[in-house]
Every structure is written in structure tokens, then in C-alpha cells.
Amino acid sequence: MKSLAELQALRDSMKGKIGVRDDAEGNTRVVIGMATCGIAAGARPVLAAFTEEVAKRNLQNVTIAQTGCIGICQYEPVVEVYEPGKEKVTYVKMTPEMAVKVVNDHLVNGNVVAEYTIGAKTK
């Protein structure tokens, strides 16, 4: 990388490939906690798994985004799913394999994977 223009071109090409932060109204938003605690717990591979699976399935109505600290560090990696007109779903202690299941069951078929949610993990 030798210039700001090169960096911007790389950012634009990658953004187009993975759809991160492409916030269109009506999209389902998948937000992955990427603060230090999330990254230390394995959030990077979880983010990659969501991004790859959404791209592989060509889900046009799903936006993948990163955020900082969600505030429940003991449950990291944390993923929140926001669907228009529905209550937020918080998935905790996520793995890349769990992410693939969430994409298939929740994002594609509309069935929350209850055993991965914060409600199931705190009981």
C-alpha cells in the first residue's frame, strides 16, 4: 500500500464482495461484537463464517456489520440479529459452525436457533 487511493480502492472492492455495512432499509442486520473481548474469544472467525455463508447463499436482504463492546463479555463471541418488525435475537458463545447453522435456520428459514441464544445459555 503506497497511497490513500490504493487503500480506498481496496476497501471499495472488499466492501462490494462481502456486503459489510450495506444498510438498506428492510434488511436483516447481523451484528457481531468485535471489541477486544469478542476478538479474544474468537469473533473474527465467526464474522468470516457469517460473511462467507451469506455470500455463498447470495442473501441480498442480509447486512453483516461489526460493533464494539455489546456489554456481556462473559458470553463472547456475541451476535445480534435484527429483523424488521421483530424482536432482536442475541446469540452467545458463537463458533463458526454455529454461525453456519444460524444462517441456514434463522436467516434462510426464519427459525431462531433457541439453544444458541442468551436466554438458553443463562438458564
Backbone as numpy.savetxt, mean C-alpha at the origin, in Angstrom:
# Nx Ny Nz CAx CAy CAz Cx Cy Cz
23.49 9.88 -11.98 22.65 11.05 -11.98 23.54 12.28 -11.98
23.45 13.06 -13.02 24.32 14.22 -13.11 23.56 15.53 -13.10
22.22 15.46 -13.20 21.47 16.71 -13.22 20.08 16.52 -12.62
19.49 17.63 -12.26 18.13 17.61 -11.74 17.16 17.12 -12.82
17.41 17.47 -14.06 16.54 17.03 -15.16 16.55 15.51 -15.29
17.71 14.88 -15.11 17.80 13.42 -15.15 16.99 12.79 -14.02
17.11 13.37 -12.84 16.37 12.87 -11.69 14.86 13.01 -11.91
14.42 14.14 -12.43 13.00 14.35 -12.70 12.49 13.38 -13.77
13.28 13.13 -14.79 12.88 12.18 -15.83 12.74 10.78 -15.26
13.67 10.39 -14.39 13.60 9.08 -13.75 12.36 8.99 -12.88
12.09 10.02 -12.09 10.90 10.05 -11.24 9.63 9.92 -12.08
9.54 10.67 -13.15 8.35 10.63 -14.00 8.15 9.27 -14.65
9.23 8.64 -15.08 9.10 7.32 -15.71 8.68 6.27 -14.70
9.23 6.32 -13.49 8.87 5.36 -12.46 7.44 5.58 -11.96
7.06 6.83 -11.81 5.71 7.15 -11.36 4.69 6.60 -12.34
4.99 6.70 -13.61 4.09 6.16 -14.62 4.00 4.64 -14.58
5.08 4.00 -14.20 5.09 2.53 -14.15 4.35 1.97 -12.96
4.46 2.62 -11.81 3.91 2.01 -10.61 2.64 2.69 -10.10
2.28 3.84 -10.61 1.03 4.47 -10.21 1.00 5.00 -8.79
2.15 5.23 -8.18 2.17 5.74 -6.82 1.70 7.18 -6.82
0.81 7.50 -5.91 0.29 8.84 -5.71 -0.47 9.38 -6.92
-1.12 8.53 -7.67 -1.95 8.96 -8.77 -3.38 9.07 -8.24
-3.64 10.08 -7.44 -4.89 10.20 -6.70 -6.03 10.68 -7.60
-6.75 9.77 -8.16 -7.95 10.10 -8.91 -9.15 9.93 -7.99
-10.12 10.79 -8.15 -11.32 10.70 -7.31 -12.02 9.38 -7.56
-12.46 8.74 -6.48 -13.14 7.46 -6.60 -12.23 6.26 -6.54
-10.93 6.49 -6.52 -9.98 5.39 -6.42 -9.97 4.81 -5.01
-9.66 3.53 -4.93 -9.33 2.90 -3.65 -7.89 3.27 -3.37
-7.61 3.74 -2.15 -6.24 4.11 -1.76 -5.68 3.08 -0.81
-4.49 2.59 -1.12 -3.75 1.67 -0.25 -2.56 2.48 0.26
-2.52 2.70 1.57 -1.49 3.54 2.18 -0.61 2.68 3.08
0.69 2.67 2.78 1.64 1.87 3.53 2.47 2.79 4.42
2.54 2.47 5.72 3.35 3.25 6.66 4.83 3.02 6.40
5.53 4.10 6.04 6.94 4.00 5.67 7.83 4.87 6.56
7.44 5.03 7.82 8.33 5.71 8.77 9.44 4.73 9.14
10.37 5.17 9.96 11.50 4.33 10.35 11.03 3.00 10.94
9.99 3.06 11.79 9.51 1.83 12.43 8.93 0.86 11.40
8.21 1.37 10.41 7.64 0.52 9.37 8.72 -0.10 8.49
9.68 0.72 8.10 10.77 0.22 7.26 11.57 -0.85 8.01
11.84 -0.61 9.28 12.59 -1.59 10.08 11.83 -2.90 10.21
10.50 -2.83 10.20 9.67 -4.03 10.35 9.40 -4.74 9.03
9.83 -4.14 7.91 9.66 -4.80 6.62 8.67 -4.17 5.67
8.42 -2.87 5.80 7.43 -2.21 4.95 7.86 -2.09 3.49
9.16 -2.00 3.21 9.60 -1.86 1.81 9.16 -3.06 0.95
9.39 -4.29 1.37 8.93 -5.42 0.57 7.40 -5.49 0.47
6.71 -5.02 1.50 5.24 -4.99 1.46 4.78 -3.99 0.41
5.39 -2.80 0.40 5.08 -1.79 -0.61 5.35 -2.34 -2.01
6.48 -3.00 -2.18 6.82 -3.57 -3.49 5.81 -4.63 -3.90
5.37 -5.47 -2.97 4.41 -6.52 -3.29 3.07 -5.93 -3.71
2.59 -4.91 -2.99 1.33 -4.26 -3.38 1.47 -3.64 -4.76
2.56 -2.91 -4.98 2.77 -2.24 -6.25 2.83 -3.23 -7.41
3.59 -4.30 -7.24 3.73 -5.31 -8.29 2.42 -6.03 -8.57
1.69 -6.39 -7.53 0.45 -7.15 -7.70 -0.64 -6.28 -8.33
-0.72 -5.02 -7.94 -1.70 -4.11 -8.54 -1.36 -3.90 -10.01
-0.09 -3.73 -10.32 0.33 -3.56 -11.72 0.08 -4.83 -12.53
0.42 -5.98 -11.95 0.24 -7.26 -12.64 -1.23 -7.48 -13.00
-2.12 -7.09 -12.11 -3.56 -7.27 -12.33 -4.19 -6.09 -13.08
-3.36 -5.08 -13.38 -3.80 -3.90 -14.12 -5.02 -3.24 -13.46
-4.95 -3.07 -12.14 -6.05 -2.44 -11.40 -5.94 -0.92 -11.55
-6.77 -0.36 -12.40 -6.72 1.07 -12.70 -7.33 1.94 -11.61
-8.18 1.36 -10.76 -8.88 2.13 -9.75 -8.21 2.07 -8.38
-6.96 1.64 -8.32 -6.24 1.51 -7.04 -5.01 2.41 -7.06
-4.89 3.21 -6.00 -3.74 4.08 -5.83 -2.91 3.56 -4.66
-1.61 3.40 -4.89 -0.69 2.99 -3.85 0.03 4.25 -3.37
0.06 4.47 -2.06 0.72 5.65 -1.51 1.52 5.26 -0.26
2.49 6.11 0.06 3.28 5.94 1.26 2.92 7.05 2.23
3.06 6.76 3.51 2.87 7.79 4.53 3.93 7.60 5.58
4.00 8.55 6.49 4.93 8.45 7.60 4.35 7.57 8.69
4.60 7.95 9.92 4.17 7.16 11.06 2.65 7.16 11.19
2.08 5.98 11.31 0.64 5.83 11.49 0.32 5.86 12.98
1.30 5.56 13.83 1.13 5.71 15.27 0.92 4.42 16.04
1.00 3.30 15.36 0.84 2.01 16.05 2.05 1.13 15.72
3.20 1.60 16.14 4.48 1.00 15.76 4.58 -0.49 16.09
3.96 -0.94 17.16 4.06 -2.35 17.54 3.37 -3.27 16.54
2.56 -2.71 15.61 1.84 -3.51 14.62 2.42 -3.37 13.21
3.56 -2.73 13.07 4.17 -2.54 11.75 4.57 -3.86 11.13
4.60 -3.92 9.83 4.16 -2.97 8.82 2.63 -2.82 8.81
2.19 -1.58 8.73 0.76 -1.26 8.72 0.35 -0.78 7.34
-0.81 -1.28 6.89 -1.38 -0.88 5.60 -2.83 -0.49 5.84
-3.21 0.69 5.35 -4.59 1.14 5.46 -5.20 1.18 4.07
-6.44 0.67 3.98 -7.16 0.66 2.70 -8.37 1.57 2.85
-8.43 2.58 1.98 -9.54 3.53 1.97 -10.33 3.31 0.68
-11.57 2.87 0.84 -12.45 2.70 -0.32 -13.54 3.75 -0.25
-13.89 4.36 -1.38 -14.92 5.40 -1.37 -16.23 4.88 -0.76
-16.75 5.63 0.21 -18.02 5.28 0.82 -17.97 4.17 1.84
-16.77 3.69 2.18 -16.64 2.60 3.15 -15.70 3.02 4.27
-15.77 2.27 5.37 -14.89 2.53 6.50 -13.46 2.05 6.17
-12.48 2.78 6.69 -11.07 2.42 6.50 -10.82 1.04 7.10
-9.98 0.25 6.41 -9.56 -1.05 6.92 -8.06 -0.96 7.20
-7.66 -1.35 8.41 -6.25 -1.31 8.80 -5.72 -2.73 8.93
-4.75 -3.05 8.07 -4.07 -4.34 8.12 -2.76 -4.17 8.87
-2.41 -5.14 9.71 -1.22 -5.01 10.54 -0.31 -6.24 10.41
0.96 -6.02 10.79 1.99 -7.07 10.74 2.02 -7.73 9.36
1.98 -6.88 8.33 1.89 -7.34 6.95 3.21 -7.93 6.45
3.07 -8.87 5.53 4.20 -9.47 4.81 3.89 -9.34 3.32
4.88 -9.54 2.46 4.59 -9.51 1.02 3.55 -10.56 0.61
3.59 -11.73 1.23 2.62 -12.78 0.91 1.20 -12.36 1.32
1.09 -11.72 2.48 -0.21 -11.22 2.92 -0.71 -10.12 1.99
0.20 -9.30 1.49 -0.17 -8.23 0.56 -0.82 -8.79 -0.70
-0.26 -9.87 -1.23 -0.83 -10.50 -2.43 -2.25 -10.98 -2.15
-2.46 -11.57 -0.97 -3.80 -12.04 -0.60 -4.77 -10.87 -0.44
-4.31 -9.76 0.14 -5.17 -8.58 0.30 -5.57 -8.03 -1.08
-4.63 -7.98 -2.00 -4.97 -7.51 -3.35 -6.03 -8.41 -3.96
-5.82 -9.72 -3.90 -6.76 -10.67 -4.51 -8.12 -10.64 -3.82
-8.13 -10.78 -2.50 -9.40 -10.91 -1.79 -10.10 -9.57 -1.59
-9.38 -8.56 -1.13 -10.01 -7.29 -0.80 -10.15 -6.37 -2.01
-9.04 -6.09 -2.68 -9.10 -5.11 -3.76 -9.81 -5.63 -5.00
-9.63 -6.89 -5.33 -10.26 -7.46 -6.52 -11.67 -7.96 -6.23
-11.83 -8.71 -5.14 -13.12 -9.37 -4.87 -13.98 -8.69 -3.81
-13.45 -7.65 -3.16 -14.25 -6.90 -2.20 -14.45 -7.55 -0.84
-13.64 -8.55 -0.52 -13.75 -9.25 0.76 -12.58 -8.90 1.67
-12.85 -8.19 2.76 -11.80 -7.82 3.72 -11.19 -9.10 4.28
-9.87 -9.14 4.38 -9.17 -10.29 4.96 -9.12 -10.05 6.46
-10.19 -10.44 7.14 -10.40 -10.08 8.55 -9.27 -10.53 9.47
-8.68 -11.69 9.19 -7.64 -12.20 10.10 -6.36 -11.36 10.06
-6.20 -10.48 9.07 -5.03 -9.61 8.99 -5.29 -8.22 9.56
-6.51 -7.94 9.99 -6.85 -6.59 10.43 -6.44 -6.35 11.88
-6.39 -5.08 12.22 -5.99 -4.70 13.58 -6.97 -5.26 14.60
-8.24 -5.35 14.25 -9.24 -5.91 15.18 -8.95 -7.35 15.53
-8.52 -8.14 14.57 -8.21 -9.56 14.80 -6.91 -9.72 15.57
-5.95 -8.83 15.35 -4.63 -8.95 15.97 -4.57 -8.43 17.40
-5.58 -7.65 17.80 -5.55 -7.07 19.15 -6.48 -7.81 20.11
-7.15 -8.84 19.65 -8.08 -9.58 20.52 -7.37 -10.70 21.23
